[in-house]
Amino acid sequence: MEEEIMGMMIGGLAIVCLFIGLPWVIFHYVTKWKTAATLTQSDEKLLDELHDAARRLDDRICSIERIMDAENPQWRQNCLPGRTESRRLLADEDLRHG
Amino acid sequence: MANLQPPSRTRFYRDKRNGKFLGVCSGIADYTGFDVTLVRVVLVAAIIMGSGAPLLLYFIAAFMTPDKPREFALADNEEREFWQNVRASPTRTARDIRSRLRDIDRRLADIESYVTTQNRSLAQEIEQLR
């Protein structure tokens, strides 16, 4: 008798878990995912434009730097007299890596 | 129904042009940035281990996802990498762009200060010659 009641309780618990608990958990994560990962169409366009602008500006400055290097290879050293050595080395490193 | 949505960079598409069969593997590779061969090997291993169930998932994925829009197929490597980063973390990509713009600003400041100080010294020399 007692075992039967226990069995029914376990069965009921399993049904509750399956039909209420599981969908609850799934929908909880679905709603969470839907609110978190949203990059709208305009966001995407904005990111694209920013990336493009950064790349173009980068190219332009690169060509200007090349011209100035051709004119005077030491111009980086002259540009800011108070600048520390490490900063200059960093800038040179940047230049070397493109 | 999926084709009615406007083409989006952050959507998952099949990549039939670079695909072997239906393009799901190359779509995954294009979406995440993993190597295509690696994705295929993993899929084959999963099919063998999972006794064919991943094959069903493959067909479901192929049925549900549209093919890659033509305007995205012509992306160069740099652009593809950029969008992979965006899918992984838009915040980090935005931060990357900001740091790039800061770098540009710094370099421009270098150029500006060089040009202005150079002209000033030139003006001083002319002044001295007079």
Backbone of each chain as ProteinMPNN parsed JSONL, in Angstrom:
{"seq_chain_A": "MEEEIMGMMIGGLAIVCLFIGLPWVIFHYVTKWKTAATLTQSDEKLLDELHDAARRLDDRICSIERIMDAENPQWRQNCLPGRTESRRLLADEDLRHG", "coords_chain_A": {"N_chain_A": [[0.825, -1.208, 0.0], [1.809, 1.254, 0.937], [3.997, 1.423, -0.712], [2.772, 1.615, -3.149], [1.589, 4.126, -2.999], [3.89, 5.671, -2.797], [5.003, 5.127, -5.279], [3.074, 6.277, -6.958], [3.337, 8.902, -6.202], [5.928, 9.457, -7.029], [5.586, 9.084, -9.748], [3.718, 11.119, -10.303], [5.296, 13.309, -9.663], [7.251, 13.08, -11.601], [5.729, 13.57, -13.887], [4.908, 16.194, -13.414], [7.398, 17.466, -13.412], [8.156, 16.979, -16.046], [6.179, 18.17, -17.643], [5.75, 20.713, -16.672], [8.037, 21.76, -15.369], [10.176, 21.379, -17.226], [9.355, 22.739, -19.706], [9.211, 25.257, -18.557], [11.868, 25.825, -17.836], [13.0, 25.748, -20.397], [11.63, 27.827, -21.748], [12.326, 29.922, -20.162], [15.072, 30.207, -20.749], [14.843, 30.701, -23.45], [13.514, 33.173, -23.568], [15.41, 34.714, -22.276], [17.555, 34.517, -24.038], [16.451, 35.759, -26.226], [16.153, 38.371, -25.365], [18.752, 39.09, -24.889], [20.559, 38.676, -27.13], [20.366, 40.722, -29.384], [20.909, 42.342, -32.22], [20.116, 44.901, -34.046], [18.944, 45.673, -37.382], [19.714, 48.267, -38.043], [21.756, 48.698, -36.244], [23.612, 46.914, -37.188], [24.178, 48.05, -39.658], [25.28, 50.432, -38.847], [27.589, 49.556, -37.503], [28.917, 48.413, -39.643], [29.398, 50.68, -41.22], [31.015, 52.188, -39.516], [33.223, 50.531, -39.259], [34.092, 50.508, -41.881], [34.701, 53.224, -42.192], [36.774, 53.52, -40.35], [38.674, 51.889, -41.51], [39.143, 53.187, -43.924], [40.115, 55.685, -43.069], [42.402, 54.825, -41.796], [43.874, 53.848, -43.971], [44.278, 56.227, -45.372], [45.786, 57.772, -43.567], [47.97, 56.161, -43.416], [49.046, 56.458, -45.993], [49.716, 59.142, -45.936], [51.593, 59.124, -43.9], [53.551, 57.623, -45.12], [54.34, 59.395, -47.158], [55.417, 61.42, -45.589], [57.47, 60.089, -44.361], [59.089, 59.648, -46.541], [59.814, 62.241, -47.131], [61.111, 63.118, -44.8], [62.751, 61.048, -42.848], [63.031, 61.159, -40.123], [60.887, 62.33, -38.915], [59.086, 61.517, -36.958], [60.554, 61.601, -34.632], [60.868, 64.283, -34.363], [58.389, 65.279, -33.953], [57.091, 65.558, -31.444], [58.746, 67.034, -29.036], [58.808, 66.61, -26.29], [58.095, 64.073, -25.887], [58.15, 60.726, -24.58], [60.63, 58.093, -24.726], [59.617, 55.498, -24.85], [57.038, 55.733, -25.851], [57.606, 56.565, -28.407], [58.901, 54.372, -29.411], [56.818, 52.597, -29.379], [55.167, 53.715, -31.294], [56.773, 53.387, -33.523], [56.807, 50.647, -33.648], [54.15, 50.142, -34.244], [54.1, 51.199, -36.79], [55.771, 49.499, -38.149], [54.355, 47.155, -38.096], [52.313, 47.793, -39.689]], "CA_chain_A": [[0.0, 0.0, 0.0], [2.668, 2.441, 1.009], [4.835, 1.454, -1.915], [1.939, 2.108, -4.241], [1.472, 5.592, -2.847], [5.195, 6.246, -3.152], [5.138, 5.035, -6.733], [2.218, 7.28, -7.575], [3.923, 10.23, -5.958], [7.086, 9.633, -7.914], [5.038, 9.258, -11.086], [3.168, 12.478, -10.393], [6.416, 14.248, -9.665], [7.891, 13.011, -12.921], [4.853, 14.249, -14.856], [4.991, 17.644, -13.149], [8.712, 17.905, -13.902], [8.236, 16.898, -17.499], [5.265, 19.05, -18.366], [5.784, 22.087, -16.172], [9.413, 22.177, -15.095], [11.019, 21.422, -18.426], [9.013, 23.897, -20.542], [9.56, 26.463, -17.815], [13.31, 26.069, -18.014], [13.281, 26.046, -21.813], [11.146, 29.161, -22.101], [13.154, 30.877, -19.42], [16.293, 30.483, -21.513], [14.474, 31.284, -24.745], [13.271, 34.607, -23.39], [16.693, 35.32, -21.931], [18.345, 34.587, -25.264], [15.84, 36.729, -27.126], [16.402, 39.74, -24.912], [20.187, 39.397, -24.837], [21.278, 38.72, -28.399], [19.66, 41.429, -30.433], [21.646, 43.363, -32.947], [19.122, 45.243, -35.061], [19.432, 45.959, -38.73], [20.407, 49.56, -38.083], [23.021, 48.509, -35.524], [24.535, 46.258, -38.102], [24.601, 49.027, -40.674], [26.162, 51.395, -38.178], [28.879, 48.891, -37.285], [29.555, 48.273, -40.952], [29.889, 51.984, -41.651], [32.134, 52.572, -38.648], [34.37, 49.711, -39.63], [34.552, 51.013, -43.17], [35.312, 54.544, -41.991], [38.055, 53.316, -39.67], [39.623, 51.329, -42.464], [39.522, 54.221, -44.899], [40.978, 56.664, -42.392], [43.668, 54.135, -41.579], [44.596, 53.845, -45.25], [44.694, 57.597, -45.713], [46.882, 58.186, -42.691], [49.141, 55.369, -43.815], [49.692, 57.047, -47.174], [50.334, 60.413, -45.522], [52.81, 58.786, -43.148], [54.573, 57.22, -46.1], [54.858, 60.607, -47.806], [56.259, 62.161, -44.652], [58.692, 59.301, -44.19], [59.932, 59.893, -47.706], [60.361, 63.597, -47.028], [62.011, 63.232, -43.648], [62.579, 59.799, -42.083], [63.116, 61.415, -38.682], [59.827, 63.256, -38.493], [58.457, 61.051, -35.728], [61.365, 62.055, -33.508], [60.748, 65.724, -34.248], [57.019, 65.774, -33.864], [56.811, 66.029, -30.085], [60.036, 66.992, -28.343], [58.687, 66.154, -24.906], [57.565, 62.71, -25.852], [59.088, 59.763, -23.992], [61.205, 57.139, -25.667], [58.786, 54.298, -24.989], [55.94, 56.059, -26.741], [58.104, 56.619, -29.763], [59.149, 52.986, -29.814], [55.507, 52.002, -29.638], [54.7, 54.225, -32.579], [57.567, 52.728, -34.568], [56.327, 49.262, -33.708], [52.884, 50.204, -34.988], [54.395, 51.477, -38.194], [56.369, 48.331, -38.757], [53.334, 46.138, -38.282], [51.28, 48.308, -40.591]], "C_chain_A": [[0.857, 1.256, 0.0], [3.531, 2.585, -0.234], [4.055, 1.987, -3.099], [1.815, 3.628, -4.207], [2.77, 6.275, -3.247], [5.383, 6.264, -4.661], [4.3, 6.072, -7.435], [2.773, 8.684, -7.395], [5.089, 10.509, -6.883], [6.618, 9.854, -9.35], [4.482, 10.658, -11.287], [4.255, 13.519, -10.467], [7.095, 14.293, -11.033], [7.056, 13.757, -13.955], [4.927, 15.761, -14.68], [6.298, 18.201, -13.689], [8.709, 18.009, -15.411], [7.395, 17.974, -18.167], [5.216, 20.483, -17.845], [7.219, 22.575, -16.008], [10.239, 22.374, -16.346], [10.659, 22.595, -19.348], [9.368, 25.211, -19.876], [11.031, 26.817, -18.052], [13.623, 26.478, -19.441], [12.851, 27.463, -22.155], [11.897, 30.259, -21.366], [14.386, 31.243, -20.228], [15.994, 31.079, -22.87], [14.257, 32.783, -24.599], [14.569, 35.343, -23.072], [17.525, 35.548, -23.184], [17.792, 35.666, -26.189], [16.108, 38.156, -26.679], [17.878, 40.087, -25.005], [20.756, 39.634, -26.233], [20.462, 39.411, -29.465], [20.556, 42.524, -30.992], [20.744, 43.73, -34.112], [19.799, 45.567, -36.383], [20.23, 47.264, -38.761], [21.731, 49.492, -37.325], [24.066, 47.909, -36.437], [25.074, 47.235, -39.129], [25.603, 50.013, -40.078], [27.552, 50.8, -37.971], [29.652, 48.782, -38.589], [30.172, 49.591, -41.378], [31.096, 52.423, -40.828], [33.4, 51.819, -39.02], [34.987, 50.2, -40.929], [35.285, 52.336, -43.01], [36.683, 54.403, -41.35], [39.095, 52.812, -40.654], [40.096, 52.383, -43.452], [40.47, 55.251, -44.286], [42.362, 56.084, -42.166], [44.511, 54.171, -42.847], [45.132, 55.233, -45.569], [45.875, 58.024, -44.87], [48.137, 57.421, -43.03], [49.832, 56.017, -45.003], [50.349, 58.369, -46.811], [51.624, 60.149, -44.76], [53.932, 58.352, -44.085], [55.195, 58.425, -46.776], [55.819, 61.333, -46.873], [57.543, 61.409, -44.357], [59.652, 59.544, -45.353], [60.577, 61.265, -47.629], [61.426, 63.688, -45.947], [61.826, 62.013, -42.759], [62.545, 60.021, -40.568], [61.923, 62.189, -38.136], [59.137, 62.821, -37.213], [59.21, 61.538, -34.494], [61.173, 63.554, -33.276], [59.36, 66.172, -33.833], [56.672, 66.268, -32.478], [58.1, 65.927, -29.281], [59.94, 66.407, -26.934], [58.264, 64.71, -24.774], [58.62, 61.715, -25.341], [59.523, 58.735, -25.024], [60.269, 55.956, -25.917], [57.628, 54.552, -25.949], [56.396, 56.017, -28.183], [58.342, 55.199, -30.287], [57.834, 52.294, -30.162], [54.991, 52.437, -31.005], [55.455, 53.557, -33.717], [57.108, 51.292, -34.764], [55.042, 49.197, -34.525], [53.147, 50.346, -36.474], [54.915, 50.227, -38.874], [55.317, 47.258, -39.028], [52.217, 46.6, -39.199], [50.185, 48.828, -39.75]], "O_chain_A": [[0.672, 2.175, -0.799], [3.767, 3.683, -0.738], [4.587, 2.71, -3.941], [1.918, 4.311, -5.226], [2.774, 7.299, -3.93], [5.845, 7.244, -5.244], [4.751, 6.688, -8.402], [2.698, 9.531, -8.286], [5.237, 11.598, -7.437], [7.162, 10.686, -10.076], [4.737, 11.302, -12.305], [4.164, 14.485, -11.224], [7.456, 15.351, -11.549], [7.592, 14.482, -14.792], [4.998, 16.513, -15.653], [6.327, 19.251, -14.331], [9.189, 18.986, -15.986], [7.827, 18.612, -19.127], [4.689, 21.368, -18.518], [7.57, 23.668, -16.454], [10.913, 23.39, -16.514], [11.538, 23.365, -19.736], [9.775, 26.165, -20.54], [11.377, 27.942, -18.414], [14.389, 27.41, -19.687], [13.603, 28.216, -22.773], [12.077, 31.366, -21.872], [14.716, 32.419, -20.383], [16.781, 31.867, -23.395], [14.752, 33.571, -25.405], [14.794, 36.458, -23.543], [18.118, 36.61, -23.376], [18.542, 36.389, -26.845], [16.272, 39.051, -27.509], [18.227, 41.254, -25.181], [21.364, 40.673, -26.489], [19.923, 38.757, -30.358], [20.902, 43.49, -30.312], [20.616, 42.961, -35.065], [21.017, 45.709, -36.485], [21.272, 47.359, -39.409], [22.707, 50.139, -37.705], [25.225, 48.322, -36.463], [26.267, 47.249, -39.431], [26.607, 50.374, -40.691], [28.563, 51.453, -38.23], [30.858, 49.02, -38.645], [31.312, 49.636, -41.838], [32.069, 52.957, -41.361], [34.491, 52.385, -39.086], [36.206, 50.297, -41.071], [36.342, 52.553, -43.602], [37.637, 55.072, -41.746], [40.246, 53.246, -40.64], [41.281, 52.469, -43.777], [41.475, 55.636, -44.883], [43.37, 56.772, -42.327], [45.702, 54.481, -42.809], [46.281, 55.395, -45.981], [46.851, 58.572, -45.384], [49.243, 57.956, -42.944], [51.058, 56.121, -45.03], [51.424, 58.687, -47.321], [52.621, 60.849, -44.941], [55.102, 58.671, -43.871], [56.411, 58.491, -46.954], [56.882, 61.798, -47.286], [58.588, 62.02, -44.128], [60.866, 59.633, -45.168], [61.735, 61.441, -48.007], [62.497, 64.258, -46.152], [60.859, 61.939, -42.0], [62.08, 59.159, -39.823], [61.961, 62.656, -36.998], [58.651, 63.662, -36.458], [58.615, 61.846, -33.461], [61.294, 64.039, -32.151], [59.17, 67.313, -33.41], [56.019, 67.302, -32.342], [58.497, 64.83, -28.887], [60.884, 65.784, -26.449], [58.099, 64.195, -23.668], [59.81, 61.844, -25.628], [58.873, 58.538, -26.05], [60.143, 55.475, -27.043], [57.281, 53.692, -26.759], [55.698, 55.516, -29.065], [58.031, 54.875, -31.433], [57.753, 51.514, -31.11], [54.453, 51.635, -31.768], [54.872, 53.205, -34.743], [57.031, 50.791, -35.886], [54.868, 48.326, -35.377], [52.504, 49.703, -37.304], [54.56, 49.925, -40.013], [55.369, 46.551, -40.034], [51.272, 45.852, -39.451], [49.186, 49.321, -40.273]]}, "seq_chain_B": "MANLQPPSRTRFYRDKRNGKFLGVCSGIADYTGFDVTLVRVVLVAAIIMGSGAPLLLYFIAAFMTPDKPREFALADNEEREFWQNVRASPTRTARDIRSRLRDIDRRLADIESYVTTQNRSLAQEIEQLR", "coords_chain_B": {"N_chain_B": [[9.559, 31.103, -45.85], [11.583, 32.092, -44.309], [13.035, 33.426, -46.12], [11.861, 35.814, -46.479], [12.751, 37.625, -44.665], [14.909, 40.477, -44.28], [18.272, 40.446, -45.585], [20.758, 39.568, -43.279], [23.663, 40.213, -41.353], [24.171, 38.859, -39.074], [22.794, 36.548, -39.082], [22.344, 33.006, -39.396], [23.486, 31.33, -42.18], [23.322, 28.921, -44.858], [26.169, 27.948, -46.716], [26.325, 27.477, -49.731], [27.912, 27.719, -51.94], [30.57, 27.255, -51.23], [30.277, 24.82, -50.201], [30.191, 21.217, -49.665], [28.066, 19.432, -49.817], [25.226, 20.214, -48.862], [25.968, 22.548, -47.802], [25.872, 23.192, -45.118], [27.919, 22.707, -43.268], [30.029, 24.363, -44.203], [28.677, 26.701, -43.882], [28.477, 26.843, -41.091], [31.189, 27.033, -40.533], [31.767, 29.459, -41.75], [30.192, 31.105, -40.227], [31.154, 30.898, -37.589], [33.934, 30.964, -37.776], [35.567, 28.833, -37.516], [37.652, 26.225, -38.923], [36.731, 24.814, -42.055], [37.208, 22.138, -42.669], [37.658, 21.04, -40.161], [35.106, 21.323, -38.99], [33.67, 19.6, -40.633], [34.911, 17.161, -40.104], [34.295, 16.877, -37.412], [31.522, 16.675, -37.603], [31.225, 14.282, -39.059], [32.402, 12.499, -37.27], [30.576, 12.81, -35.179], [28.292, 11.797, -36.364], [29.002, 9.129, -36.637], [29.428, 8.423, -33.962], [26.983, 9.094, -32.803], [25.175, 7.41, -33.921], [23.876, 8.182, -36.329], [21.969, 10.131, -35.689], [22.862, 12.897, -35.72], [22.903, 13.27, -38.451], [20.26, 13.571, -39.146], [19.795, 15.984, -37.83], [21.436, 17.573, -39.363], [20.056, 17.568, -41.814], [17.699, 18.788, -41.008], [18.673, 21.296, -40.303], [19.609, 22.099, -42.792], [17.217, 22.253, -44.118], [15.91, 24.267, -42.763], [17.448, 26.613, -42.837], [18.106, 29.392, -44.942], [19.871, 29.845, -48.084], [23.028, 31.516, -48.397], [22.824, 35.008, -48.917], [23.454, 36.658, -52.059], [24.89, 39.052, -51.987], [26.514, 38.873, -49.791], [28.309, 36.99, -50.389], [30.504, 37.878, -51.684], [32.413, 38.823, -49.963], [35.549, 39.975, -48.687], [38.442, 38.523, -47.023], [39.112, 39.955, -44.702], [36.812, 41.343, -44.083], [35.073, 39.248, -43.617], [36.163, 38.139, -41.329], [35.797, 40.239, -39.601], [32.976, 40.292, -39.342], [32.588, 37.832, -38.195], [33.705, 38.304, -35.72], [31.884, 40.191, -34.837], [29.59, 38.644, -34.555], [30.421, 36.948, -32.544], [30.949, 38.706, -30.373], [29.445, 41.638, -30.127], [29.952, 43.87, -28.543], [32.679, 43.795, -28.001], [33.692, 44.125, -30.54], [32.833, 46.689, -31.146], [34.357, 48.037, -29.289], [36.868, 47.498, -30.313], [36.785, 48.918, -32.706], [36.615, 51.468, -31.68], [39.126, 51.654, -30.449], [40.721, 51.55, -32.664], [40.024, 53.913, -33.917], [40.974, 55.682, -32.012], [43.689, 55.207, -32.241], [44.109, 56.163, -34.803], [43.552, 58.822, -34.33], [45.656, 59.482, -32.631], [47.874, 59.148, -34.296], [47.311, 61.037, -36.205], [47.492, 63.281, -34.635], [50.226, 63.293, -34.117], [51.206, 63.827, -36.707], [50.06, 66.295, -37.152], [51.218, 67.869, -35.124], [53.868, 67.73, -35.831], [53.875, 68.973, -38.357], [52.971, 71.541, -37.708], [54.915, 72.482, -35.813], [57.179, 72.334, -37.383], [56.687, 74.21, -39.394], [56.661, 76.461, -37.855], [59.31, 76.643, -36.958], [60.548, 77.016, -39.351], [59.501, 79.498, -40.071], [60.693, 80.994, -38.069], [63.367, 80.845, -38.824], [63.317, 82.22, -41.219], [62.633, 84.661, -40.241], [64.947, 85.259, -38.8], [66.796, 85.559, -40.835], [66.087, 87.86, -42.015]], "CA_chain_B": [[9.221, 32.14, -44.86], [12.806, 32.706, -43.829], [13.587, 34.266, -47.172], [11.21, 37.116, -46.472], [13.505, 38.533, -43.81], [16.014, 41.132, -44.977], [19.547, 39.782, -45.323], [21.387, 40.073, -42.061], [25.021, 39.717, -41.164], [24.272, 38.049, -37.865], [21.968, 35.363, -39.235], [23.064, 31.825, -39.859], [23.125, 30.923, -43.537], [24.12, 27.872, -45.478], [27.11, 28.47, -47.705], [26.278, 26.407, -50.73], [28.966, 27.894, -52.942], [31.798, 26.623, -50.76], [29.931, 23.588, -49.508], [30.358, 19.95, -50.379], [26.784, 18.779, -50.069], [24.185, 21.236, -48.783], [26.569, 23.794, -47.356], [25.66, 23.499, -43.702], [29.221, 22.727, -42.591], [30.756, 25.579, -44.555], [27.937, 27.793, -43.25], [28.919, 26.906, -39.693], [32.567, 27.516, -40.538], [31.74, 30.876, -42.077], [29.535, 31.832, -39.139], [31.938, 30.91, -36.351], [35.348, 31.203, -37.993], [36.332, 27.577, -37.443], [38.065, 25.691, -40.208], [35.667, 23.984, -42.651], [37.567, 20.718, -42.553], [37.431, 20.666, -38.76], [33.665, 21.177, -38.791], [33.218, 18.384, -41.319], [35.419, 15.993, -39.364], [33.502, 16.759, -36.188], [30.193, 16.184, -37.973], [31.316, 12.856, -39.411], [32.631, 11.786, -36.012], [29.324, 12.826, -34.418], [27.35, 10.869, -37.012], [29.413, 7.762, -36.303], [29.22, 8.19, -32.528], [25.585, 9.249, -32.431], [24.409, 6.444, -34.714], [23.085, 8.775, -37.394], [21.067, 11.203, -35.275], [23.308, 14.195, -36.235], [22.563, 13.379, -39.874], [18.91, 14.141, -39.15], [19.951, 17.391, -37.478], [22.017, 18.219, -40.547], [19.014, 17.818, -42.81], [16.781, 19.79, -40.454], [19.345, 22.595, -40.429], [19.636, 22.445, -44.215], [15.86, 22.591, -44.527], [15.42, 25.48, -42.096], [18.211, 27.835, -43.097], [18.221, 29.765, -46.353], [21.224, 29.956, -48.607], [23.65, 32.822, -48.168], [22.492, 35.992, -49.955], [24.564, 36.83, -52.982], [25.728, 40.217, -51.691], [27.474, 38.557, -48.744], [29.26, 35.979, -50.857], [31.688, 38.517, -52.259], [33.181, 39.499, -48.917], [36.95, 39.568, -48.607], [38.787, 37.832, -45.781], [39.124, 40.874, -43.56], [35.416, 41.632, -43.761], [34.473, 38.045, -43.048], [36.661, 38.027, -39.96], [35.137, 41.288, -38.82], [31.606, 39.901, -39.0], [32.673, 36.726, -37.237], [33.905, 38.917, -34.409], [30.63, 40.833, -34.428], [28.674, 37.598, -34.087], [30.906, 36.442, -31.259], [30.71, 39.706, -29.333], [29.323, 42.98, -30.711], [30.556, 44.874, -27.668], [34.125, 43.801, -28.17], [33.988, 44.69, -31.851], [32.677, 48.136, -31.026], [35.539, 48.522, -28.572], [37.992, 47.427, -31.259], [36.683, 50.048, -33.637], [36.97, 52.666, -30.921], [40.579, 51.722, -30.251], [41.304, 51.878, -33.967], [39.836, 55.347, -34.151], [41.901, 56.374, -31.112], [45.014, 55.077, -32.84], [44.133, 57.119, -35.919], [43.616, 60.156, -33.72], [47.015, 59.687, -32.11], [48.802, 59.327, -35.41], [47.002, 62.323, -36.816], [48.038, 64.31, -33.745], [51.661, 63.313, -34.408], [51.434, 64.518, -37.987], [49.694, 67.702, -36.982], [52.197, 68.596, -34.307], [55.105, 67.833, -36.625], [53.704, 69.988, -39.4], [52.878, 72.89, -37.14], [56.191, 72.923, -35.238], [58.126, 72.489, -38.469], [56.418, 75.485, -40.045], [57.025, 77.528, -36.932], [60.762, 76.802, -36.969], [60.878, 77.607, -40.656], [59.166, 80.92, -39.978], [61.715, 81.622, -37.233], [64.589, 80.977, -39.619], [63.111, 83.331, -42.163], [62.67, 85.879, -39.423], [66.339, 85.533, -38.457], [67.529, 85.947, -42.032], [65.735, 89.222, -42.381]], "C_chain_B": [[10.461, 32.852, -44.394], [13.376, 33.664, -44.863], [12.977, 35.662, -47.182], [11.956, 38.12, -45.603], [14.605, 39.209, -44.619], [17.327, 40.437, -44.653], [20.262, 40.418, -44.134], [22.747, 39.435, -41.895], [25.126, 38.757, -39.982], [23.365, 36.83, -37.918], [22.816, 34.198, -39.708], [22.564, 31.435, -41.242], [23.91, 29.684, -43.931], [25.024, 28.515, -46.52], [27.272, 27.429, -48.802], [27.414, 26.499, -51.735], [30.242, 27.179, -52.534], [31.527, 25.274, -50.109], [30.162, 22.353, -50.347], [29.003, 19.366, -50.771], [25.641, 19.795, -50.052], [24.715, 22.546, -48.213], [26.362, 24.139, -45.897], [27.004, 23.631, -42.972], [29.98, 24.014, -42.91], [30.018, 26.801, -44.023], [28.35, 27.97, -41.804], [30.329, 27.487, -39.615], [32.604, 29.018, -40.8], [31.163, 31.689, -40.922], [30.462, 31.985, -37.943], [33.403, 31.228, -36.56], [36.202, 29.97, -37.809], [36.718, 27.136, -38.85], [36.977, 24.748, -40.747], [35.95, 22.501, -42.442], [37.311, 20.221, -41.14], [35.95, 20.422, -38.497], [33.161, 19.895, -39.425], [33.657, 17.135, -40.566], [34.592, 15.783, -38.097], [32.123, 16.199, -36.507], [30.218, 14.69, -38.286], [31.523, 12.025, -38.15], [31.341, 11.706, -35.201], [28.311, 11.864, -35.025], [27.698, 9.434, -36.641], [29.108, 7.459, -34.838], [27.735, 8.195, -32.172], [24.652, 8.393, -33.249], [23.413, 7.144, -35.649], [22.152, 9.901, -36.998], [21.54, 12.581, -35.756], [23.019, 14.384, -37.714], [21.174, 14.001, -40.032], [18.971, 15.631, -38.837], [20.506, 18.185, -38.653], [20.924, 18.554, -41.555], [17.995, 18.833, -42.309], [17.379, 21.19, -40.608], [19.357, 23.052, -41.88], [18.259, 22.877, -44.692], [15.446, 23.958, -43.976], [16.169, 26.749, -42.487], [18.277, 28.119, -44.589], [19.681, 29.82, -46.787], [21.722, 31.391, -48.403], [23.262, 33.807, -49.273], [23.717, 36.324, -50.803], [25.465, 37.988, -52.575], [26.745, 39.945, -50.583], [28.551, 37.597, -49.227], [30.563, 36.6, -51.325], [32.541, 39.229, -51.211], [34.63, 39.037, -48.936], [37.235, 39.032, -47.2], [38.645, 38.719, -44.557], [37.701, 41.142, -43.092], [34.751, 40.428, -43.09], [34.905, 37.884, -41.589], [35.975, 39.048, -39.057], [33.74, 40.858, -38.4], [31.575, 38.685, -38.09], [32.873, 37.258, -35.827], [32.621, 39.559, -33.905], [29.663, 39.791, -33.877], [29.105, 37.074, -32.729], [30.62, 37.435, -30.152], [30.656, 41.099, -29.947], [30.011, 44.046, -29.866], [32.05, 44.971, -27.899], [34.503, 44.397, -29.519], [33.869, 46.206, -31.819], [33.885, 48.736, -30.316], [36.767, 48.519, -29.474], [37.983, 48.625, -32.198], [37.069, 51.339, -32.924], [38.479, 52.781, -30.757], [41.286, 52.031, -31.57], [41.198, 53.371, -34.238], [40.753, 56.157, -33.249], [43.315, 56.36, -31.669], [45.168, 56.074, -33.982], [44.273, 58.535, -35.382], [45.025, 60.463, -33.254], [47.995, 59.947, -33.249], [48.59, 60.667, -36.089], [47.559, 63.458, -35.968], [49.543, 64.432, -33.941], [51.947, 64.149, -35.65], [51.167, 66.006, -37.824], [50.771, 68.456, -36.233], [53.508, 68.741, -35.063], [54.983, 68.961, -37.634], [53.693, 71.374, -38.798], [54.212, 73.348, -36.563], [57.213, 73.16, -36.345], [57.927, 73.847, -39.136], [56.84, 76.644, -39.149], [58.542, 77.756, -36.965], [61.228, 77.415, -38.292], [60.621, 79.106, -40.634], [60.213, 81.658, -39.146], [63.002, 81.841, -38.025], [64.474, 82.128, -40.606], [63.206, 84.647, -41.427], [64.117, 86.275, -39.115], [67.113, 86.031, -39.667], [67.26, 87.399, -42.403], [66.536, 90.29, -41.645]], "O_chain_B": [[10.434, 34.05, -44.112], [14.107, 34.595, -44.527], [13.507, 36.578, -47.812], [11.809, 39.329, -45.782], [15.173, 38.606, -45.53], [17.483, 39.893, -43.56], [20.35, 41.64, -44.015], [22.958, 38.275, -42.248], [26.051, 37.948, -39.903], [23.185, 36.149, -36.909], [23.861, 34.377, -40.334], [21.367, 31.236, -41.449], [25.001, 29.424, -43.422], [24.661, 29.52, -47.132], [28.205, 26.626, -48.806], [27.831, 25.495, -52.311], [30.919, 26.573, -53.365], [32.426, 24.658, -49.537], [30.308, 22.423, -51.567], [28.812, 18.876, -51.884], [25.146, 20.191, -51.107], [23.99, 23.539, -48.15], [26.645, 25.262, -45.479], [27.2, 24.542, -42.168], [30.508, 24.673, -42.014], [30.639, 27.825, -43.74], [28.551, 29.091, -41.335], [30.629, 28.317, -38.757], [33.361, 29.755, -40.168], [31.588, 32.816, -40.669], [30.552, 33.061, -37.352], [34.066, 31.708, -35.641], [37.425, 30.037, -37.93], [36.17, 27.623, -39.84], [36.38, 23.982, -39.99], [35.065, 21.72, -42.09], [36.807, 19.115, -40.943], [35.581, 19.437, -37.858], [32.336, 19.186, -38.849], [32.894, 16.182, -40.408], [34.237, 14.655, -37.755], [31.608, 15.352, -35.778], [29.354, 13.934, -37.843], [30.9, 10.977, -37.978], [31.038, 10.672, -34.606], [27.564, 11.199, -34.307], [26.815, 8.622, -36.363], [28.6, 6.387, -34.506], [27.284, 7.402, -31.346], [23.445, 8.636, -33.264], [22.253, 6.744, -35.744], [21.591, 10.568, -37.868], [20.703, 13.383, -36.171], [22.901, 15.513, -38.188], [20.937, 14.83, -40.912], [18.301, 16.442, -39.477], [20.099, 19.319, -38.904], [20.865, 19.665, -42.083], [17.484, 19.643, -43.084], [16.692, 22.138, -40.988], [19.144, 24.228, -42.174], [18.132, 23.748, -45.552], [14.727, 24.711, -44.632], [15.596, 27.838, -42.473], [18.476, 27.214, -45.4], [20.594, 29.838, -45.962], [20.941, 32.332, -48.259], [23.363, 33.47, -50.453], [24.854, 36.277, -50.334], [26.676, 37.928, -52.787], [27.721, 40.681, -50.439], [29.573, 37.409, -48.567], [31.6, 35.938, -51.361], [33.303, 40.137, -51.541], [34.914, 37.862, -49.168], [36.382, 39.084, -46.313], [38.131, 38.302, -43.519], [37.41, 41.168, -41.896], [33.982, 40.565, -42.139], [34.097, 37.535, -40.728], [35.624, 38.759, -37.912], [33.354, 41.033, -37.244], [30.645, 38.52, -37.301], [32.298, 36.747, -34.866], [32.299, 39.49, -32.719], [29.0, 40.018, -32.865], [28.272, 36.79, -31.867], [30.104, 37.058, -29.1], [31.695, 41.682, -30.257], [30.579, 45.002, -30.395], [32.619, 46.06, -27.983], [35.512, 45.093, -29.635], [34.694, 46.918, -32.391], [34.373, 49.803, -30.69], [37.6, 49.423, -29.41], [39.01, 49.256, -32.451], [37.758, 52.192, -33.484], [39.047, 53.863, -30.904], [42.324, 52.693, -31.587], [42.137, 54.007, -34.718], [41.259, 57.202, -33.659], [44.045, 57.349, -31.588], [46.196, 56.736, -34.121], [45.027, 59.344, -35.923], [45.529, 61.568, -33.455], [48.832, 60.847, -33.176], [49.538, 61.341, -36.493], [48.035, 64.465, -36.493], [50.083, 65.538, -33.934], [52.796, 65.041, -35.65], [51.931, 66.853, -38.286], [51.19, 69.539, -36.642], [54.184, 69.764, -34.948], [55.874, 69.801, -37.753], [54.336, 72.286, -39.318], [54.615, 74.488, -36.792], [58.022, 74.083, -36.256], [58.897, 74.554, -39.411], [57.314, 77.674, -39.626], [59.008, 78.895, -36.995], [62.164, 78.213, -38.339], [61.434, 79.89, -41.123], [60.582, 82.791, -39.458], [63.644, 82.885, -37.912], [65.412, 82.902, -40.799], [63.781, 85.617, -41.92], [64.475, 87.452, -39.158], [68.012, 86.859, -39.518], [68.09, 88.07, -43.017], [66.328, 91.482, -41.87]]}, "name": "protein", "num_of_chains": 2, "seq": "MEEEIMGMMIGGLAIVCLFIGLPWVIFHYVTKWKTAATLTQSDEKLLDELHDAARRLDDRICSIERIMDAENPQWRQNCLPGRTESRRLLADEDLRHGMANLQPPSRTRFYRDKRNGKFLGVCSGIADYTGFDVTLVRVVLVAAIIMGSGAPLLLYFIAAFMTPDKPREFALADNEEREFWQNVRASPTRTARDIRSRLRDIDRRLADIESYVTTQNRSLAQEIEQLR"}
